[in-house]
Every structure is written in structure tokens, then in C-alpha cells.
Amino acid sequence: MKECSESGNVKFCCARAKNVQHFDDQCSQITLLEKKGGVSANVNALLVVDATGFARQFVKHEKTFNPGYQNTYGARFRVEDLGPYQEDRMVLMDYCEEHLY
């Protein structure tokens, strides 16, 4: 990431995506909401990765999906059988950003 930042071709910012518009003949346009002061900005991207998880905020689906609720606070798990997974490769991540905005 340091190389990307130093190249001048990549800009890093602390913001959350508010809207994404996709076009057939040009880059996708993402509307960002900046953390400081709630300022909106638009950026263009060739690749957009939706990491909203169960929220499914930007991906359109044909079927309704209700995963229910998921929460874990400081939990530790002891797993007897890891199946095909390696112990040092397992991660439980439930990211929440409400405290940032």
C-alpha cells in the first residue's frame, strides 16, 4: 500500500460508500461520505468490491435474503474438528462501523 500511495495514482481516505452506480461503457461511480463533517465526494473505479456482508447494500439479488442477526463480543471458541481448515487460517470477523459515523 505504501508503494501505491507514493505513486500518486492511488488515494486512501477514511470514508464510507453511500451509493454505487455501474455503467456499461465507463467506470463505476461511488459516492463517498467522508468521516470528517459528512462531506460527500464521488470517485470512479474499474473494480468495486462490496464488503457490506449480510447488509447486501450494493449488490442486487433476485431472491429475498434474511440472515437474521449475528453478534459476538469477545468470544473465544474451542473447535474440536477443523475439517479441511488449518488452525492458523481461521478468522471470525464481524465488522461494525456505526461507531465511526
SVG drawing of the C-alpha trace seen along z (x, -y; Angstrom):
<svg xmlns="http://www.w3.org/2000/svg" viewBox="-38 -19 44 52">
<polyline fill="none" stroke="black" stroke-width="0.4" points="0.0,0.0 2.9,-2.3 4.0,-1.9 0.5,-2.7 0.3,-5.8 3.7,-7.0 3.0,-6.5 0.4,-9.3 -2.1,-7.0 -3.9,-5.8 -5.6,-7.9 -6.5,-6.5 -9.3,-8.0 -11.5,-7.3 -14.9,-7.2 -18.0,-5.0 -19.7,-4.3 -23.1,-5.8 -24.1,-4.8 -22.6,-2.9 -23.7,-3.4 -22.5,-0.9 -22.3,-1.8 -21.7,0.5 -19.4,-1.8 -17.4,-3.6 -16.1,-3.3 -18.5,-2.8 -19.1,-5.8 -19.0,-5.6 -20.4,-8.3 -18.4,-8.5 -19.4,-10.0 -16.3,-11.4 -15.9,-10.8 -15.0,-14.4 -18.0,-16.7 -20.1,-14.3 -18.7,-15.7 -19.7,-13.8 -17.3,-13.1 -17.5,-11.0 -14.8,-8.6 -14.6,-6.4 -13.4,-2.8 -12.8,0.1 -13.3,2.6 -15.8,2.3 -15.7,4.8 -18.9,4.9 -17.9,5.8 -21.2,4.9 -21.7,8.6 -25.2,9.6 -26.4,6.0 -26.1,6.5 -26.2,2.8 -24.9,2.5 -25.4,5.9 -28.8,6.6 -30.2,10.1 -33.2,11.9 -34.3,13.5 -35.1,12.0 -32.5,13.0 -32.9,12.6 -29.9,13.9 -31.3,12.9 -28.9,11.4 -25.3,12.2 -23.3,10.9 -20.2,11.9 -18.5,9.8 -15.1,11.0 -16.0,14.7 -13.4,17.5 -14.2,20.7 -12.7,24.2 -13.2,26.2 -12.7,30.0 -12.7,30.8 -11.4,28.1 -12.3,30.2 -10.3,29.1 -9.2,25.8 -5.8,25.1 -5.9,23.8 -3.7,20.7 -6.0,19.8 -9.3,19.4 -10.8,16.0 -14.1,14.9 -14.8,11.3 -17.9,9.4 -17.1,5.8 -19.4,3.0 -18.8,-0.7 -21.7,-2.5 -19.3,-3.9 -17.3,-5.7 -20.2,-7.9"/>
</svg>
